[in-house]
Amino acid sequence: QVQLVESGGGSVQAGGSLRLSCAASGSTYSVTRMGWFRQAPGKAREEVATIYTGFGNTYYADSVKGRFSISRDNARNTVYLQMNNLRPEDTAMYFCFATTSLPHWGQGTQVTVSS
């Protein structure tokens, strides 16, 4: 089992920045990738950014490319999502995930961007 604890959400004005953190514990040796999904009210869950634990390859949704950056601290088993130039459409609940043979999810952290 892998446990995930997120932090760093909040409210900002458009153009501002936030950094989300996701700390993993438990069977972290079996994690193959970690990242973030988000879900806004009435919308489907969207994969935002992913980092693979092997070579550190990354994936970004087109909507966040050039504004968001995902990174990891292997010593702390923590993944970060740096979000710059935030837009009102980035407003959502952000969920950290980790993949082993099963998906694992954090509890979610709210990000609200006002215009």
C-alpha positions as CSV (number, residue, x, y, z in Angstrom):
1,Q,0.0,0.0,0.0
2,V,1.0,3.6,-0.7
3,Q,-0.3,6.5,1.3
4,L,-0.2,10.0,-0.2
5,V,-0.5,13.3,1.6
6,E,-1.0,16.5,-0.4
7,S,-0.4,20.1,0.6
8,G,0.0,23.5,-0.9
9,G,-3.4,24.3,-2.4
10,G,-5.1,27.7,-1.9
11,S,-6.6,30.7,-3.5
12,V,-4.7,33.1,-5.8
13,Q,-5.4,35.7,-8.3
14,A,-4.9,35.1,-12.0
15,G,-1.3,35.2,-12.9
16,G,-0.2,34.0,-9.5
17,S,1.7,30.9,-8.5
18,L,1.2,27.9,-6.2
19,R,3.3,24.8,-5.5
20,L,1.6,21.5,-4.6
21,S,3.4,18.8,-2.7
22,C,2.6,15.1,-2.5
23,A,4.5,13.0,0.1
24,A,4.3,9.2,-0.4
25,S,4.8,6.6,2.3
26,G,4.5,2.9,2.6
27,S,5.5,0.6,-0.3
28,T,7.1,3.5,-2.3
29,Y,9.7,1.1,-3.9
30,S,7.0,-0.3,-6.2
31,V,5.8,3.1,-7.5
32,T,6.3,3.5,-11.2
33,R,4.9,6.9,-11.7
34,M,3.4,9.8,-9.7
35,G,1.5,12.9,-10.7
36,W,-1.6,15.0,-10.5
37,F,-5.1,14.9,-11.8
38,R,-7.6,17.6,-11.3
39,Q,-11.4,17.8,-11.4
40,A,-13.5,20.9,-11.6
41,P,-17.2,20.9,-10.7
42,G,-19.2,19.3,-13.5
43,K,-16.2,18.2,-15.5
44,A,-14.3,15.0,-16.0
45,R,-11.1,14.3,-14.1
46,E,-8.1,15.4,-16.1
47,E,-4.5,14.2,-16.0
48,V,-2.4,17.3,-15.4
49,A,1.2,16.1,-15.1
50,T,3.0,12.9,-14.5
51,I,6.6,11.9,-13.7
52,Y,8.0,8.4,-14.2
53,T,10.2,7.1,-11.4
54,G,12.6,5.3,-13.8
55,F,14.2,7.9,-16.1
56,G,12.1,10.8,-14.8
57,N,10.2,11.3,-18.0
58,T,7.3,13.7,-17.7
59,Y,3.9,14.3,-19.2
60,Y,1.9,17.5,-19.3
61,A,-1.6,18.2,-20.4
62,D,-1.6,20.7,-23.3
63,S,-3.6,23.1,-21.2
64,V,-0.7,23.5,-18.7
65,K,2.4,23.1,-20.8
66,G,4.8,26.0,-20.3
67,R,3.1,27.0,-17.0
68,F,3.3,24.0,-14.8
69,S,6.3,21.9,-13.9
70,I,6.5,18.6,-12.1
71,S,9.5,17.4,-10.2
72,R,10.5,14.9,-7.6
73,D,12.7,14.5,-4.5
74,N,13.5,10.8,-4.3
75,A,15.1,11.2,-0.8
76,R,11.8,12.5,0.5
77,N,9.5,10.4,-1.7
78,T,7.8,13.7,-2.6
79,V,6.5,15.0,-5.9
80,Y,6.0,18.7,-6.5
81,L,3.8,20.6,-9.0
82,Q,4.9,24.2,-9.5
83,M,2.0,26.1,-11.1
84,N,2.8,29.5,-12.6
85,N,0.7,32.0,-14.5
86,L,-2.4,30.5,-13.1
87,R,-5.7,31.0,-14.8
88,P,-9.3,30.9,-13.6
89,E,-9.8,27.7,-15.6
90,D,-7.2,26.0,-13.5
91,T,-9.6,26.1,-10.6
92,A,-10.2,22.6,-9.5
93,M,-9.6,19.9,-6.8
94,Y,-6.1,18.6,-7.4
95,F,-5.5,14.9,-6.6
96,C,-2.1,13.3,-6.3
97,F,-1.7,9.8,-7.6
98,A,0.9,7.0,-7.5
99,T,0.8,3.9,-9.6
100,T,2.0,0.5,-8.5
101,S,0.1,-2.5,-9.6
102,L,-2.9,-0.5,-8.5
103,P,-3.6,3.3,-8.5
104,H,-3.4,5.1,-5.2
105,W,-4.9,8.5,-4.6
106,G,-4.4,11.4,-2.2
107,Q,-7.3,13.2,-0.5
108,G,-7.2,16.2,-2.8
109,T,-6.3,19.8,-2.3
110,Q,-8.4,22.7,-3.6
111,V,-6.9,25.3,-6.0
112,T,-9.0,28.4,-6.7
113,V,-7.9,31.1,-9.1
114,S,-9.8,34.3,-9.3
115,S,-9.9,36.7,-12.2
